[in-house]
Amino acid sequence: MSQFWADLKASTDPGLLGVVRFLGLLYGPIEHNLPIDQAWRKALSYRLPAFVGWRHALGGVTYLLFVVLVVTGVLLSFYYRPSVQEAYPSIQHIVSEMPFGWLVRDLHMWSANLIIVAMLAHMARVFFSGTYKPPRETNWLVGLLLLLVALAFGGTGYLLPWDQWAYWTVTEVLQTMSRTPLLGIVPAVLQGDVIVSGATLSRFFAVHVIILPWVAFALLLFHFTLLRKHRIAPPPGGDPDPTNGVPFYPNHLLRSFIVGVVVLAVVFSLAALYPRPLGDPANPFELPAELVSSWIPVDVSLALIRYLGVWGFWLFTLLGISLALLPLFDRRPERRLRKRPVMLVLGLVFFAGFLVAWFAGRQLRSLPPGARLRTEASERFVPPDTAPEGVRRSPTPERSGTGEVEP
């Protein structure tokens, strides 16, 4: 038996450890000329600089939440049906009939919220510490693209429950984006119809479960590769020499494990204590009395729409472009924050502005639809006895006393 295990280790390519390394359980380089067991032990003994601490766990938190989103999303896709007739009933089936289906759905929803918070916190640490400077400017741009992908994930997934809140919130956001410079082409491509309809639902589902996962995987792989190539940036005046630090195992791996357990405990607690309610089935011809938000960027979007209108989206678009172009203009080696007053102001405007918009949007998360949306909804309705030939309409779904949609 011992000879069998020795032969197995000798014949196994150490490159398989790349999968474990991608999952964050290894950090050091993999020696491909060693047997897999020796390559494993050498990678575990890799030393990280002494300045690596708890604040560097934010990237790991973001990645852990992404893994939770992938796992719960795959489980939900087993039962979800992306059609106007079946989307809402399939969500009801998941929540009320599948074992722990309600928990899987709310884990997905809360992870989608917390990943935005974790990404912005990680991005703020990188920004204010100046670690976006050369030679790490490419990784900064990749991180911004990952934030954009996370927002696209949440935006496309928000419509999938196909209830009144999701339908009319997405309608209002797309309506505002269509009037925003540079962003007007996005609603035209995603909507696929004159109003949000089955064509929109199909496109959102395809983008959410097919296109974005591959884009996210490619960006994450590139992000991790650049991180290991340039190593963790030291603080201003810090010692970048990893030989003066501590081994990755058990020090940093144990720290990452503790943070992971805490994050999972928070996600499970929020999912169990604050589940997302399900509104009435989506009806393009009946405006709901209120729109209930369940995603942080929706709170921000509602605040921008209601208080600033089109210019709110345009302002945040400009701030995002400024952050993307930042490494091209701020190339001085100086990283101390008090020596970078312009960058300090730009960072405060973006991050503090996001927080202000979030808290303002929380006050609007259960509110009547906007005036422009009410006008559009009234124009859609045509009485059945006066409708000209060829006018398309979706019949209002009948609901039973238990809330189930009648066929």
C-alpha positions in Angstrom: 0.0 0.0 0.0 2.8 2.4 0.8 4.4 1.7 -2.6 1.0 2.5 -4.2 0.9 5.9 -2.5 4.5 6.6 -3.4 3.8 5.8 -7.1 0.7 7.9 -7.0 2.5 10.9 -5.7 5.3 10.5 -8.1 3.0 10.3 -11.1 0.7 13.2 -10.1 1.4 16.5 -11.7 2.0 19.2 -9.1 0.2 21.6 -11.5 -3.1 20.3 -9.9 -2.2 22.4 -6.9 -3.0 25.4 -9.0 -6.7 24.7 -8.3 -6.1 24.8 -4.6 -4.0 27.9 -5.1 -6.8 29.6 -7.0 -9.1 28.9 -4.1 -6.8 30.7 -1.7 -5.6 27.7 0.2 -2.0 28.2 -1.1 -0.1 31.4 -1.8 3.5 30.5 -2.6 4.8 29.4 -6.0 4.4 25.7 -7.0 7.6 23.8 -7.8 6.7 21.7 -10.8 9.9 19.7 -10.6 9.1 18.3 -7.1 6.6 15.5 -6.2 3.2 16.8 -5.4 3.5 16.3 -1.6 6.8 18.1 -1.4 5.5 20.9 -3.6 2.5 21.2 -1.3 4.7 21.5 1.8 7.0 24.1 0.2 4.1 26.2 -0.9 2.6 26.1 2.6 5.9 27.3 4.1 6.0 30.4 1.8 6.6 33.5 4.0 4.5 36.6 3.7 5.8 40.0 4.8 5.2 41.0 8.4 2.9 43.9 7.5 0.3 41.5 6.1 -2.6 41.7 8.6 -6.3 41.6 9.1 -6.9 44.5 6.8 -5.6 42.4 3.9 -8.5 39.9 4.4 -11.0 42.2 2.6 -10.0 40.7 -0.8 -10.5 37.2 0.6 -13.9 38.2 2.0 -14.9 39.4 -1.4 -13.8 36.1 -3.0 -15.6 34.0 -0.4 -18.8 35.9 -1.0 -18.4 35.3 -4.8 -18.0 31.6 -4.1 -21.2 31.6 -2.0 -23.0 33.4 -4.9 -21.8 30.8 -7.4 -22.9 27.9 -5.3 -26.3 29.3 -4.3 -26.9 30.5 -7.9 -26.2 27.1 -9.3 -28.7 25.6 -6.8 -31.3 28.1 -7.7 -30.9 27.6 -11.4 -31.9 23.9 -11.0 -35.5 25.1 -10.3 -35.8 28.6 -11.7 -37.6 28.9 -15.1 -36.7 32.1 -17.1 -40.1 32.8 -18.7 -42.8 35.3 -18.0 -45.3 32.6 -17.3 -43.1 30.5 -15.0 -40.5 32.8 -13.4 -42.7 33.9 -10.5 -44.3 30.5 -9.8 -40.8 28.9 -9.8 -39.6 31.4 -7.2 -42.7 30.5 -5.1 -41.8 26.9 -5.5 -38.2 27.4 -4.4 -39.2 29.4 -1.3 -42.2 27.4 -0.1 -41.7 23.8 -1.3 -38.0 23.0 -1.8 -36.2 22.0 1.4 -34.2 25.1 2.6 -35.0 26.8 -0.7 -35.9 30.0 1.1 -32.5 29.9 2.8 -30.5 29.4 -0.4 -32.4 32.2 -2.1 -31.8 34.6 0.8 -28.1 33.6 1.1 -27.8 34.5 -2.6 -29.6 37.9 -2.0 -27.5 38.9 1.1 -24.2 37.8 -0.5 -25.0 40.0 -3.4 -25.4 42.9 -1.0 -22.3 42.2 1.2 -20.0 41.6 -1.8 -20.6 45.2 -2.9 -19.7 46.4 0.6 -16.6 44.2 0.7 -15.4 45.2 -2.7 -15.8 48.9 -1.9 -14.0 48.5 1.4 -11.2 46.6 -0.3 -11.1 49.2 -3.1 -10.9 52.0 -0.5 -8.0 50.4 1.3 -6.1 50.1 -2.0 -7.0 53.7 -3.0 -6.1 55.5 0.2 -2.9 53.5 0.7 -1.8 54.4 -2.9 -1.1 50.8 -3.9 -2.7 51.4 -7.3 0.5 53.0 -8.4 3.1 51.4 -10.7 3.7 48.5 -11.1 0.2 47.6 -9.8 -1.9 49.9 -12.0 -3.2 47.0 -14.2 -4.4 45.1 -11.1 -6.3 48.3 -10.1 -8.0 48.4 -13.5 -8.9 44.7 -13.2 -10.4 45.4 -9.7 -12.6 48.1 -11.1 -13.8 45.8 -13.9 -14.6 43.2 -11.2 -16.7 45.8 -9.4 -18.5 46.6 -12.6 -19.1 42.9 -13.2 -20.5 42.5 -9.6 -22.9 45.4 -10.3 -23.9 43.8 -13.6 -24.5 40.5 -11.8 -26.8 42.2 -9.3 -28.6 44.3 -11.9 -29.4 41.4 -14.2 -30.3 39.1 -11.3 -32.6 41.7 -9.7 -35.3 41.2 -12.4 -35.4 37.4 -12.2 -38.0 37.1 -9.4 -40.4 38.8 -11.9 -42.5 40.4 -9.1 -43.9 43.9 -9.2 -41.0 45.4 -7.2 -38.4 43.9 -9.4 -40.2 44.7 -12.6 -41.0 48.3 -12.0 -37.6 49.1 -10.3 -35.8 47.7 -13.3 -38.1 49.7 -15.6 -37.4 52.9 -13.7 -33.6 52.4 -13.8 -33.6 51.5 -17.5 -35.8 54.5 -18.3 -33.4 56.8 -16.5 -30.3 55.2 -18.1 -31.8 55.6 -21.5 -31.6 59.4 -21.1 -28.1 59.3 -19.7 -25.2 60.2 -22.0 -22.9 57.2 -22.9 -25.3 54.8 -21.0 -28.3 55.2 -23.3 -27.2 52.2 -25.5 -27.3 49.8 -22.5 -31.1 49.8 -22.0 -31.7 49.5 -25.7 -29.6 46.3 -25.9 -30.8 44.7 -22.7 -34.5 45.5 -22.9 -35.1 44.0 -26.3 -38.6 45.4 -26.5 -40.5 48.7 -26.2 -41.2 47.8 -22.6 -39.6 45.4 -20.1 -41.0 42.1 -21.2 -40.2 38.4 -21.7 -37.4 39.4 -24.1 -35.9 41.5 -21.3 -36.1 38.6 -18.9 -34.5 36.2 -21.3 -31.6 38.6 -22.0 -31.1 39.3 -18.3 -31.0 35.6 -17.5 -28.6 34.8 -20.3 -26.2 37.6 -19.2 -26.5 36.6 -15.5 -25.8 32.9 -15.8 -23.8 32.5 -19.0 -21.8 35.7 -20.0 -20.9 37.2 -16.6 -19.6 34.1 -14.9 -17.0 33.5 -17.6 -16.0 37.2 -17.5 -15.7 37.1 -13.7 -13.7 33.9 -13.8 -11.2 35.4 -16.4 -10.8 38.6 -14.4 -10.3 36.8 -11.1 -7.6 34.6 -12.7 -5.9 37.6 -14.1 -6.3 39.5 -10.8 -4.7 36.7 -8.7 -1.9 36.2 -11.3 -0.9 39.9 -11.1 -1.2 39.9 -7.3 1.3 37.0 -7.0 3.6 38.5 -9.6 3.9 41.9 -7.9 3.3 40.6 -4.3 1.4 42.5 -1.6 2.3 46.2 -1.6 4.0 47.3 1.6 2.7 50.3 3.5 4.6 53.6 3.1 8.0 52.9 4.7 7.2 49.2 5.2 9.7 46.4 4.7 8.7 44.5 1.5 11.1 41.6 2.2 9.0 38.4 2.8 12.0 36.7 4.5 11.4 38.9 7.5 7.8 37.9 7.7 5.8 34.8 8.8 4.8 31.6 7.0 1.6 31.6 5.1 0.7 28.4 7.0 -0.6 28.5 9.7 -0.5 32.2 10.3 -2.3 33.9 7.4 -4.3 30.8 6.5 -5.7 30.6 10.0 -6.5 34.3 9.9 -8.3 33.8 6.6 -10.2 30.8 8.1 -11.4 32.9 11.0 -12.6 35.7 8.8 -14.3 33.3 6.5 -16.2 31.7 9.4 -17.3 35.1 10.7 -18.5 36.2 7.2 -20.5 33.0 6.7 -22.0 33.4 10.1 -23.1 36.9 9.2 -24.5 35.9 5.9 -26.5 32.9 7.4 -27.8 35.1 10.2 -29.0 37.9 7.9 -30.6 35.3 5.5 -32.4 33.7 8.4 -33.5 36.9 10.2 -34.2 39.2 7.3 -35.5 37.2 4.3 -36.5 39.2 1.2 -40.2 39.2 0.8 -41.8 38.4 -2.6 -44.2 40.9 -4.1 -47.1 40.4 -6.4 -46.5 38.9 -9.8 -45.1 41.4 -12.4 -47.9 43.2 -14.3 -46.8 45.7 -17.0 -50.2 47.4 -16.8 -50.6 47.8 -13.1 -48.2 50.1 -11.1 -47.6 48.9 -7.5 -48.4 51.2 -4.6 -44.7 51.0 -3.5 -41.3 49.8 -4.7 -39.4 47.8 -2.1 -35.7 47.7 -2.6 -33.5 44.7 -1.5 -30.1 45.5 -3.0 -27.7 48.2 -2.0 -26.9 49.6 -5.5 -30.7 49.8 -6.1 -30.9 52.1 -3.0 -28.1 54.2 -4.5 -29.8 54.3 -7.9 -33.1 55.3 -6.5 -31.4 58.1 -4.5 -29.7 59.3 -7.7 -32.8 59.1 -9.8 -35.2 60.8 -7.3 -32.8 63.6 -6.1 -30.5 64.2 -9.1 -32.2 62.6 -12.0 -30.1 61.8 -15.1 -27.2 63.9 -13.8 -26.8 61.6 -10.8 -25.9 58.7 -13.1 -23.7 60.9 -15.2 -21.8 62.2 -12.2 -21.1 58.7 -10.8 -20.1 57.6 -14.3 -17.6 60.4 -14.5 -16.2 59.5 -11.0 -15.8 55.9 -12.1 -13.9 56.9 -15.3 -11.7 59.2 -13.1 -10.8 56.3 -10.9 -10.1 54.1 -13.9 -7.7 56.7 -15.3 -6.1 57.5 -12.0 -2.9 55.4 -12.4 -2.2 57.2 -15.7 -2.0 60.6 -14.0 -0.9 59.8 -10.4 2.4 58.1 -11.1 4.6 59.7 -8.4 6.1 57.2 -6.0 4.6 59.2 -3.0 2.0 57.2 -1.3 1.4 59.0 2.0 -2.1 60.3 2.0 -1.3 63.8 3.4 1.0 64.3 0.5 -1.8 63.5 -2.0 -4.6 66.1 -1.3 -6.2 65.9 -4.7 -6.5 62.1 -4.4 -7.9 62.4 -0.9 -10.7 64.7 -2.2 -11.5 62.4 -5.1 -11.6 59.4 -2.9 -13.8 61.1 -0.3 -16.2 62.3 -3.0 -16.6 58.8 -4.5 -16.8 56.7 -1.3 -18.5 59.2 0.9 -20.9 60.0 -2.0 -21.7 56.3 -2.3 -22.5 56.1 1.4 -24.6 59.2 1.4 -26.6 58.0 -1.6 -27.0 54.6 0.0 -28.4 56.0 3.2 -30.6 58.4 1.3 -31.8 55.5 -0.8 -32.6 53.5 2.3 -35.2 56.2 3.2 -36.7 55.5 -0.3 -36.6 51.8 -0.3 -40.3 51.5 0.3 -41.9 54.3 -1.7 -44.4 55.0 -4.5 -43.0 54.9 -8.1 -41.7 58.2 -9.6 -43.9 60.6 -11.5 -42.3 59.7 -14.9 -42.9 56.0 -14.2 -46.5 56.7 -13.3 -47.0 58.6 -16.5 -45.5 55.8 -18.6 -47.7 53.2 -16.9 -50.8 55.2 -17.5 -49.9 55.5 -21.2 -49.5 51.7 -21.4 -53.0 50.9 -20.3 -55.6 50.7 -23.1 -59.1 49.6 -22.1 -60.0 46.3 -23.8 -63.1 47.6 -25.6 -61.2 50.5 -27.1 -57.9 48.8 -28.0 -57.0 49.0 -31.7 -56.2 45.8 -33.5 -52.6 44.7 -33.1 -52.0 46.3 -29.6 -50.1 43.8 -27.5 -50.9 43.3 -23.8 -50.0 40.8 -21.1 -53.0 39.7 -19.2 -52.9 40.3 -15.5 -52.2 37.0 -13.7 -55.0 35.9 -11.4 -54.0 35.0 -7.9 -55.7 32.7 -5.5 -56.2 33.4 -1.8 -53.0 31.7 -0.9 -50.9 33.9 -3.2 -50.3 31.2 -5.8 -50.6 32.1 -9.5 -53.6 30.5 -11.1 -52.9 28.8 -14.5 
